[in-house]
Amino acid sequence: MTHHKLPEVKKRLARIEGHVKGITKMIDEGKGYPEIVQQITAVRAALDSTMELIILDLAEHVSLNASSKGRKAATELKDTVSKIL
């Protein structure tokens, strides 16, 4: 199975990893909880958008290789996931 968005997923995960390391550094530096929570919220949002990208890539793959009924189901899946995330 080909995942066309894999390079973008890897790039996003590398940024998220750097961001998490930054949060650890903030803790080591004694930053306040409000600042730390704000950064954790940003990481959570970045993870959600990365997960959405993965799911949409998978749905596109399924859609391209499915019957018309399968394509309709893949489109509904993409629309639903976009609303959730």
Wavefront OBJ file of the C-alpha trace (Angstrom):
o trace
v 0.000 0.000 0.000
v 1.369 3.388 -1.004
v 1.035 6.226 1.440
v 1.537 9.460 -0.456
v 1.443 11.585 2.677
v 4.098 9.607 4.579
v 6.887 12.199 4.078
v 4.582 14.910 5.481
v 3.629 12.650 8.408
v 7.292 12.045 9.237
v 8.039 15.779 9.046
v 5.153 16.586 11.376
v 6.193 13.902 13.861
v 9.746 15.249 13.937
v 8.392 18.728 14.759
v 6.158 17.265 17.460
v 9.129 15.409 18.933
v 11.093 18.654 19.106
v 8.155 20.390 20.701
v 7.866 17.682 23.394
v 11.568 18.013 24.139
v 10.982 21.750 24.505
v 8.255 21.063 27.057
v 10.641 18.886 29.051
v 13.159 21.724 28.967
v 10.478 24.129 30.211
v 9.841 21.839 33.168
v 13.573 21.632 33.899
v 13.739 25.436 33.796
v 10.896 25.735 36.293
v 8.332 27.295 33.962
v 4.801 27.629 35.303
v 2.022 25.154 34.670
v -0.022 27.568 32.538
v 2.846 27.864 30.039
v 3.486 24.130 30.085
v -0.186 23.287 29.593
v -0.363 25.721 26.693
v 2.500 23.906 24.976
v 0.974 20.493 25.692
v -2.255 21.738 24.107
v -0.289 22.719 21.005
v 1.284 19.253 20.841
v -2.123 17.625 21.219
v -3.475 19.713 18.323
v -0.451 18.807 16.193
v -0.966 15.101 16.937
v -4.651 15.361 16.050
v -3.895 17.016 12.720
v -1.233 14.391 11.976
v -3.683 11.612 12.764
v -6.235 13.260 10.479
v -3.645 13.385 7.674
v -2.917 9.659 8.107
v -6.610 8.719 8.102
v -7.353 10.883 5.076
v -4.403 9.367 3.205
v -5.690 5.890 3.976
v -9.236 6.820 2.942
v -7.936 8.235 -0.351
v -6.059 4.993 -0.992
v -9.183 2.952 -0.272
v -11.281 5.248 -2.435
v -8.933 4.906 -5.406
v -9.010 1.108 -5.186
v -12.658 0.529 -4.396
v -15.935 0.093 -6.184
v -18.334 3.025 -6.375
v -19.941 1.860 -3.114
v -16.500 1.695 -1.480
v -15.596 5.159 -2.770
v -18.781 6.547 -1.255
v -17.949 4.893 2.074
v -14.387 6.272 1.955
v -15.711 9.776 1.270
v -18.122 9.493 4.194
v -15.256 8.301 6.400
v -13.081 11.278 5.395
v -15.915 13.710 6.046
v -16.684 12.171 9.428
v -13.064 12.133 10.578
v -12.632 15.758 9.520
v -15.562 16.728 11.714
v -14.242 14.782 14.714
v -10.696 16.102 14.518
l 1 2 3 4 5 6 7 8 9 10 11 12 13 14 15 16 17 18 19 20 21 22 23 24 25 26 27 28 29 30 31 32 33 34 35 36 37 38 39 40 41 42 43 44 45 46 47 48 49 50 51 52 53 54 55 56 57 58 59 60 61 62 63 64 65 66 67 68 69 70 71 72 73 74 75 76 77 78 79 80 81 82 83 84 85
